[in-house]
Amino acid sequence: MLGYLKRRHQNHLNEVLSTIKLIDIEERYDIHFSRFYGLYFAKAAKWAKMTPTQVSIISLIIGVIGGALFYYQDTLWIAALAGFLITWAGVLDSSDGQLARMTGQSSEIGRQIDGLIDNLVFISCYIGGTLFLIPHYGFGVLLLMIAAGVAHSYKAGLYEFYKSEYLYLVGKSPAGYIPLTKEEIRPTGDKLFHKIIHYINLDYTGKQIKSTTRTPEERKKMRELSRQNPEEFDPIYSKLNMRLLFWWAWLGGSNTHRNAMIISALLGRFEVYLVASLIWTIGYIPLNMIQRKYDQKLIKELTDN
């Protein structure tokens, strides 16, 4: 029986790995948890003839409810339920992308909706957790919430930027494409919904472009090197950036922030998360400096040869 379960587990894990675009950029938490269980939901959704957008909406509803329940973090079972719902929303966040690839429904608008939903879930967590703190610290704690939320947004944007750049440059996948400038970004449709999504994406991508130390000229040069000399470019880029991407994930990844929020809420101390999130933003400074050094080293090494 145990041997059978191990084989089933390994077979499912192998199937999960086969759905991943580029293993280099995947967090272990996602491989062995979010994507692992997300694939089960994706298969169920495919059987039920659901669309990726429908799965995303379910993820949004579950996540927002979980975030709102952080208001009751003085009651352990409610805080635990909130953590479960937010974790479940994170699994479904992986599931919608897996379903899109399984059914051939991947699209740019779908990627944008997915990112928007993730942000809305986190916003609900910030609001729910901070409202609980107002009776203890007064309305001034809202300023702490805003500061932590803005810092979170920039950290998450940088992580997604370098993750996407890696996927585009080394994985040769158009799914990782990020425009060189904001002027390249165009709406995906003419409806009001498309325009709203467009302006949100414009703001988010604009922050990414401004926050990174990688200039548009350097990014353009990297693309040229990636296309013209992949045999030399790919291993050097991977060597310089894979380990650094690990630290970008710890700084701004969804898993880090989601789990830190849940732990602090279970302790009834959401303010610990807000303060800790601001403190670990300091890591942005040395990481940016190292990233800058590595980017210059990469271009110099490949253009001097």
ZAMARGU-4260 file (C-alpha; in steps of 0.2 Angstrom, whole numbers, plus 5000, padded with zeros to 4 digits):
<rodrens>
0) 5000/5000/5000 | 5014/5012/5005 | 5023/5008/4989 | 5008/5011/4979 | 5005/5028/4987
5) 5023/5033/4984 | 5022/5028/4965 | 5006/5038/4964 | 5014/5053/4972 | 5029/5052/4961
10) 5019/5050/4945 | 5009/5065/4949 | 5024/5075/4953 | 5032/5070/4936 | 5016/5076/4928
15) 5017/5093/4938 | 5035/5095/4932 | 5030/5092/4914 | 5018/5107/4915 | 5031/5119/4921
20) 5038/5131/4908 | 5056/5132/4916 | 5061/5123/4931 | 5075/5135/4935 | 5063/5149/4940
25) 5051/5138/4951 | 5051/5139/4970 | 5051/5122/4979 | 5035/5127/4988 | 5026/5129/4972
30) 5032/5113/4965 | 5028/5102/4980 | 5013/5111/4986 | 5004/5125/4976 | 5007/5117/4958
35) 5006/5099/4965 | 4989/5101/4972 | 4984/5114/4960 | 4985/5101/4946 | 4971/5091/4954
40) 4960/5106/4954 | 4965/5110/4936 | 4960/5092/4931 | 4943/5093/4940 | 4940/5110/4932
45) 4943/5103/4915 | 4931/5089/4918 | 4918/5102/4924 | 4922/5112/4908 | 4926/5127/4918
50) 4937/5141/4911 | 4953/5148/4919 | 4944/5164/4922 | 4931/5155/4932 | 4944/5147/4942
55) 4952/5164/4945 | 4936/5171/4951 | 4934/5157/4963 | 4951/5160/4969 | 4947/5178/4972
60) 4931/5175/4982 | 4940/5162/4993 | 4955/5173/4995 | 4945/5189/4999 | 4935/5180/5012
65) 4950/5173/5020 | 4958/5191/5021 | 4942/5198/5028 | 4943/5185/5042 | 4960/5191/5048
70) 4949/5204/5057 | 4945/5190/5069 | 4962/5185/5072 | 4959/5185/5091 | 4949/5169/5089
75) 4961/5155/5084 | 4949/5144/5074 | 4944/5159/5063 | 4962/5164/5060 | 4966/5146/5056
80) 4951/5146/5044 | 4957/5162/5036 | 4974/5155/5034 | 4967/5139/5026 | 4956/5150/5013
85) 4971/5161/5009 | 4982/5146/5006 | 4968/5137/4996 | 4967/5153/4985 | 4985/5152/4982
90) 4983/5134/4976 | 4969/5139/4964 | 4980/5154/4958 | 4992/5140/4951 | 4978/5130/4945
95) 4970/5142/4934 | 4987/5144/4924 | 4988/5125/4923 | 4971/5124/4917 | 4974/5137/4904
100) 4989/5127/4897 | 4980/5111/4898 | 4965/5118/4887 | 4975/5130/4876 | 4967/5145/4883
105) 4982/5155/4889 | 4981/5173/4884 | 4989/5190/4889 | 4972/5196/4897 | 4971/5180/4907
110) 4989/5183/4914 | 4984/5201/4918 | 4968/5195/4927 | 4978/5183/4937 | 4990/5196/4943
115) 4975/5208/4947 | 4967/5194/4958 | 4983/5190/4967 | 4984/5209/4972 | 4966/5210/4977
120) 4968/5195/4989 | 4983/5203/4997 | 4974/5220/4999 | 4960/5211/5008 | 4973/5203/5020
125) 4981/5220/5023 | 4964/5228/5027 | 4957/5214/5037 | 4972/5211/5047 | 4975/5230/5050
130) 4957/5234/5055 | 4959/5222/5069 | 4974/5232/5076 | 4965/5249/5076 | 4957/5247/5093
135) 4974/5243/5100 | 4985/5256/5091 | 4973/5269/5084 | 4970/5274/5066 | 4989/5278/5064
140) 4992/5260/5061 | 4984/5263/5044 | 4999/5272/5039 | 5010/5257/5043 | 4998/5246/5033
145) 5000/5258/5018 | 5019/5259/5019 | 5020/5240/5021 | 5008/5237/5006 | 5017/5249/4995
150) 5034/5241/4999 | 5026/5224/4996 | 5020/5230/4979 | 5038/5235/4973 | 5046/5220/4980
155) 5034/5208/4972 | 5035/5218/4955 | 5054/5216/4955 | 5053/5198/4959 | 5041/5195/4945
160) 5052/5206/4933 | 5068/5195/4936 | 5058/5179/4935 | 5050/5184/4919 | 5066/5190/4911
165) 5074/5174/4915 | 5059/5165/4907 | 5060/5176/4892 | 5079/5176/4890 | 5084/5158/4895
170) 5068/5149/4893 | 5064/5158/4876 | 5046/5159/4881 | 5035/5174/4875 | 5026/5172/4892
175) 5040/5180/4900 | 5040/5196/4889 | 5040/5212/4898 | 5040/5228/4887 | 5056/5239/4887
180) 5046/5254/4890 | 5028/5258/4895 | 5025/5265/4878 | 5024/5247/4871 | 5010/5242/4882
185) 4993/5242/4873 | 4975/5237/4878 | 4970/5219/4875 | 4952/5225/4869 | 4940/5240/4868
190) 4928/5236/4882 | 4928/5246/4898 | 4935/5230/4907 | 4950/5229/4895 | 4954/5248/4898
195) 4953/5246/4917 | 4965/5231/4916 | 4976/5240/4904 | 4978/5255/4916 | 4982/5243/4931
200) 4994/5234/4920 | 5002/5250/4914 | 5005/5256/4932 | 5012/5239/4938 | 5023/5237/4923
205) 5029/5255/4924 | 5034/5252/4943 | 5044/5236/4937 | 5053/5246/4924 | 5057/5260/4935
210) 5062/5249/4950 | 5075/5238/4941 | 5093/5244/4939 | 5093/5235/4922 | 5091/5248/4909
215) 5081/5247/4893 | 5097/5247/4883 | 5105/5233/4894 | 5089/5223/4892 | 5089/5225/4873
220) 5107/5220/4872 | 5103/5204/4883 | 5089/5200/4871 | 5101/5201/4856 | 5114/5190/4865
225) 5101/5178/4870 | 5095/5176/4852 | 5112/5177/4843 | 5123/5166/4855 | 5111/5156/4866
230) 5125/5142/4869 | 5136/5155/4878 | 5123/5167/4885 | 5111/5154/4893 | 5123/5146/4905
235) 5132/5162/4910 | 5115/5171/4913 | 5109/5155/4923 | 5125/5155/4934 | 5123/5173/4938
240) 5105/5174/4941 | 5098/5158/4947 | 5104/5160/4965 | 5099/5178/4965 | 5082/5174/4959
245) 5080/5163/4975 | 5083/5179/4986 | 5072/5190/4975 | 5058/5176/4979 | 5062/5177/4998
250) 5061/5196/4997 | 5045/5199/4987 | 5037/5182/4982 | 5019/5178/4986 | 5023/5163/4996
255) 5034/5172/5008 | 5022/5186/5011 | 5006/5175/5012 | 5014/5163/5025 | 5021/5177/5035
260) 5004/5185/5036 | 4996/5168/5041 | 5008/5165/5055 | 5007/5183/5062 | 4988/5182/5061
265) 4988/5165/5070 | 4998/5173/5084 | 4985/5188/5084 | 4999/5200/5080 | 4997/5206/5062
270) 5007/5221/5067 | 5022/5209/5068 | 5020/5206/5049 | 5018/5224/5044 | 5034/5229/5053
275) 5044/5214/5048 | 5039/5217/5030 | 5045/5234/5030 | 5062/5229/5039 | 5065/5215/5026
280) 5063/5228/5012 | 5080/5234/5017 | 5086/5218/5007 | 5081/5227/4992 | 5097/5238/4993
285) 5110/5225/4992 | 5101/5214/4980 | 5099/5228/4968 | 5118/5232/4970 | 5122/5213/4967
290) 5110/5212/4952 | 5117/5228/4944 | 5135/5220/4946 | 5130/5204/4938 | 5121/5212/4924
295) 5136/5223/4919 | 5147/5207/4921 | 5136/5197/4910 | 5136/5210/4896 | 5155/5214/4897
300) 5160/5195/4897 | 5149/5191/4882 | 5153/5207/4872 | 5172/5207/4875 | 5174/5189/4869
</rodrens>
